[in-house]
Each structure stands twice: as C-alpha cells, then as structure tokens.
Amino acid sequence: MIHSIESLGIEGAKSLNISLNPSKDNPDEPAFELEPHIQGRLLFIKQIKGESCPVYRNMAIKFNSLSEEYKVPLSSHETKDNISINANVVDKCWILEIDETISQGSGFIIEGGLLVTCAHVVASKDDTDKPVESCIAFRVSNKSDQYKAIVVHYDKHRDIALLKIDHNTHKFPFFRIEEKIPVKQNDKVSIYGFPDYKPASTYVGCVWTRVVNDFIASAVTYYEVDKVLYSGNSGGPVLNSNLHVVGIAAKGAVDGHKLNAFLCKSELEKVIATYSALHSDS
C-alpha cells in the first residue's frame, strides 16, 4: 500500500486498493481512507515488534514522508522532514552546479527527459539576459554519476529554464505534471530541493507548506506559501498529494523577496510549448 502511494499518489493508491478489495467500497459503510488504515497497521507492527525494528522503521519513514496528515512515531533523529524522502522522489531531483558563478540550485526531470529549473539558477554571471551554456547535474543518491546538462531553452521573464542531460543511453526517472487537480488556496504541497546542500549531504530537502494565495506579477502566475524558501530551493519541484508537479520553487523571503512563492505549473507548460514549437522540425 505504501508503494502504491509512492507510484500513484494518495487518490490513485486508494482507488487501486478498493479495486483489489471491492468490499471496502460498501455504500453502507464509512468511506474507506487509505492513510489512517496504513497508520493503524504500522502502529500494530510497532506494538508487536518495537520502534527499533528495522521493518517497522523503514516502512514508517516512507509513510511519514508521503502522508500529509497521518504520521507514526519514530525516534527524534528520524522524524526530521529532510532525513527520509522516498526513493521515488529522490531519483527525480537534481543538484545543479554552475562553475562560472560557483552557485548551486535545484532541478527535476519531467516526461520527455527535460531537466527543469529556474532561469536565475543558470543565468550568466556577466549577463543575466543570457544563460550559461551548460552546468553539472547530479543526484544526491549517486553523486559519483555527474552529467553535463546543456541549457536548451531560457525564459528570463517566466524565470524558467529547460536543460538536456548530455547522455544518450540512459532514461532517467521523471515527474508527471498534474493534469486534472488545480491548486487552490489552503492546499498543502511539498517542495523539494537542496536549500543547504553540502558535499556530505545524503538527502533531498522537503518542506510541507500550505498555499496562502495566488498572484500575478509581470503577467506570470505564482502561488504564495506559508513556509520560508531558501535560494538553494530555486528550481525544485512543488508536488501535490499525488506526487505530481504543480509548480517550481522560485522566490524566497530570505533572498530579498517580499514573500515565499512558487511558479504555477501553467507557466512551465507555456515554456514547454514554446520550446516544442521551436524544435518541432528537429
């Protein structure tokens, strides 16, 4: 059940579980809720095997990183959001390092193999109207595999850049862009990235936050959130409960902005459409 949430999201996993167990979809019974059901099973395992049991601990860490509301106990050093994010998310998040500016940002892979980040992450030090030609991209789960990522599209106005990893033989795991569920005020979303990356780091940072409101700045749509975002978060994916992309981390109040906000996924879709149109003949 935890694996189904990792791969399908909460609602998809719930539908799958009901289809495999039709008796749970009984109109005469209370609506089946998957998360509290898993929580109850895990608490039972904890009661029988103990909190230090590796089986319980591994499942609990995964579940706590997936569920917005329902959590199970873990020792204090394991309850930090940043410690354990499921591998399904980790392998889709990338660290971007730009030699020219000695700067670092976050990025993520989407369907089609494009690597998405913020334009300001790959902006040239000498001319912010232009990007660097390329940067180094790697994942925290396998730092030894470092790739050259070439900037193939740069939209300074929307603050979005698209890159391609210079590697012809490997297909990387990717996030799907949310197609059906719109972001609304008060929604909870998770923002992934590397706000304080160090060479010894072994985790992807995760912030659970709530959408405060949406706003338009220079004809670009953003969503404000109620948690602080840092510069290293820039370019990281913003995911809904289905683990689908609903935006890109872009503005942090600690970096001189008035608020913390992410770019709406519709802005990313516009940039992808423009890029596709320009390369339709190639």
N, C-alpha and C positions, 0 to 999 in steps of 0.2 A: 504493500500500500504506500509506503514511503517512496519507493522507487517510482511508482506511478505518478505521485505528486511532482517528483523531480522532472519527469519526462513530459507530463501532460498538463501540469498546473493543478490547482485545487479543484476547479469545477470539472475538468476533464477526468481527473482521477476519481471523483465522486461518481460521475456517470459510468465510468468503467466498472467500478465496484458494484454499482446497482445492477448493471447488465450481467455481471457474473453471479450476482446473488439477488435474483428478482424479488425474493421475499422481503427485502429491505425497502422496496418501493410499494409498500402497502398503504393505500389511502386511509385505512382505519388506524394506522399507527402514526406516531410523531415523525416528522420529516427526518430522514437519515442524514446525519452530519459526520463526515469522514474524520475531521481533525480531532474532535473530542473522543471519537471511537479509538483512534490510534493512541491518543493520550492515555486513555484508560488501559489499553493493553500494555503500554510501556510502564505505567505505574504498577501494574500487576507483576511484570517481569522484575522491576526494581524491588518490589516487596519480597519476591521469592529469592532472587539472585544477589541483591545488594547493589548499591550505587556504583561500586568499583568494578562490577562485572564488565569485561570488555564488550560483550554482545550488547548489553543494555546501553553502555556509554556510547558506542559507535552509532547505534540507531537513534539515541536521544539527541546527539549532536546534530545529526542530519535533520531530524524532525524539528528541532528548535530553530534551525536556520531557514526552514521552509514555512513554518506556521507563523502567521501574524499575531494570533491571539493566544493560542494554546501552547504552553511550554511544560517541560518536565524538569525535575531537579537535576542539577549537575554540580560538582564541586566548583568553588568560586572561580578558579582559573580557567574553567572550561565554559563559563556562561557568557564570556565576552563575545559580542557580535562578530568581532574581527577574527576570532580564532578559527571557526569552522564553518565554512560555506560549502555546500555540496559540490562534488567534483563536476557535476553537470554545468554549473555556473563558472567554476574556476577556469576550466579549459577554454572558455569563450571570452575571457577577459585578458587584455594585453597591456603590458607596460611599454610605453613609447619613450625612447631616449633620443634626444637631438644633440649631436656632437657640437654643432655650431653655437648653440646657446647654453649648452650644458644644462638643459632643462629636461623635465620629465612630465609625462601626462598619462592618461588612461585611454584605452580604446577597446572596441569589441567587434567581433566578426558577425556579419549578417549573411543571410542566404545569398548565394552567388559569389561568396568569397571576398566581398569588400570589407575592409577594415575601416571602421567609423571612429572619428574623434572630433574634437573642436578645432576650428581653423586656427585659433590662437595658440594651440599646442604646437603646431608645426609652422607657425609664422616665422619668416626670416628675421634674424636679429637686426639686419640693416634696413629692411623694407617690409613692414607688416602687410603691405598690399600683395606681397608675394610669399609663397611658402618655400621652405627648404625643399630640395629635390627628393630627399629620402631621409629616413631615420631608422634606428634599430628597434625592432619589435620582438618581444619575448613574453613568455608566460611564467608566472611565479611557480607553477607546478613543474616546470622544466626549464630552468634558467640557462642551461648549457646550450639549448637549441635557440640560437638568436638568428633573426632573419632581417634582411634588408626590406623595408617597406617603402614603396615608391608612392609619392603623392600624385594621384591621377585626377583629382578634382578639388578645387579650393573655392569656397564661397565665404568670403570675409564677412559679407553683410549678414548672413544667417549664422556665421560662426561654426560652419560645418566643413570638414574635410574628409575626403574618401581616399583610401590608400589601397594598394595591392601588394601583398607579400610576394617577394621575388622567389617563388618556389613552385615549380610546375607539377611536381609529383605527389603533393600531399594535400588532401582536403581537410580543412580544419573544422571543428565543431562550431556551430553558429546559432545565434539567437534568431527567433522569428519576431517580426514586427506585428504588434497587436492589430487585428483587422476588424474586430467587432465591438469590443468594450471601450467606450470613451472614458477619458479621465474626468472625474468630477471633483468638485470641492469636497474636502474631508476624506477623500480616498487615501488609503495607506499604500505607499510604494516603497520599494527598496532600491537604493542607489549603490552601485558597486564601483570600485576603483582603487586607486593607490594614493591616498592623500598624504601618506608619510612613508613612502617606500624607502627601504634601506636594503643594501645587498644581502643582508641576513634574513630579510623578511620571507615568510613562507605562507602568507595568507593574502586573500583579497579583502580589502576593507568593505564593510557593509553597513549602511545606515538605513534603519527603518524610519520613515518620516511620513508626515501627513500633508496632503495638498491643501494649502491655505486659500489660494485663489489663482485665477489665470489673468494674464495681462498681455498687452501688445506693446512692444517697443520697436520703433522704426519698422513697422509692418511685419514684425516677427513675433510669433506667439510663444509665450513662456508660461510656466506654472511655478508659483512661489511655494516653498515648503517651509516647515517649521523647525528644521534642524540645520545646523551650520555645515556648509560645504567648504572644503579647502581646495587650494589650487591644484593639487595632485589628483583630485577627483575629476577635473575637467576632461570631458570626452568619455567618461564612463557611462555604462548603460543604466537607465532607470526602468525597473521592471514592475509589472503588476503581479497580482496573486497567481496568474497563470505562467509566470516567468517569461512573459513576452515583453518586448521593448515598447515603452510608451514615451520615451524621451531620452535626452542626452544631458548629463550634468554639465552646467555651463557657468553659473555665477555663484560666487561665494562672498558673503558679507565681510569675511576677514581679509579679502583681497581688494578692498576698496569699493565694492559694490554696495548698494543700499539694502540688498536683500539676497536671499539664497534661492536660486531658481534653476529649473532645467528647461531645455528646449523641447517644445512639443514634437511628437513623432511626425506630425504632418509636415513640419519643416524639413525633416530628414527625407520624407517621401518626395518632396518637391526637388530636393537636391539630387536624389537618385534618378528621378525622371529626367532632369536636365542632363545629368551625366549619361544616361542611357540614350537620349536623343542625339547627343554629340558623338556617341560611339556606335550608333546603330549600323553603320556601314563597315565597321572594323571587325 
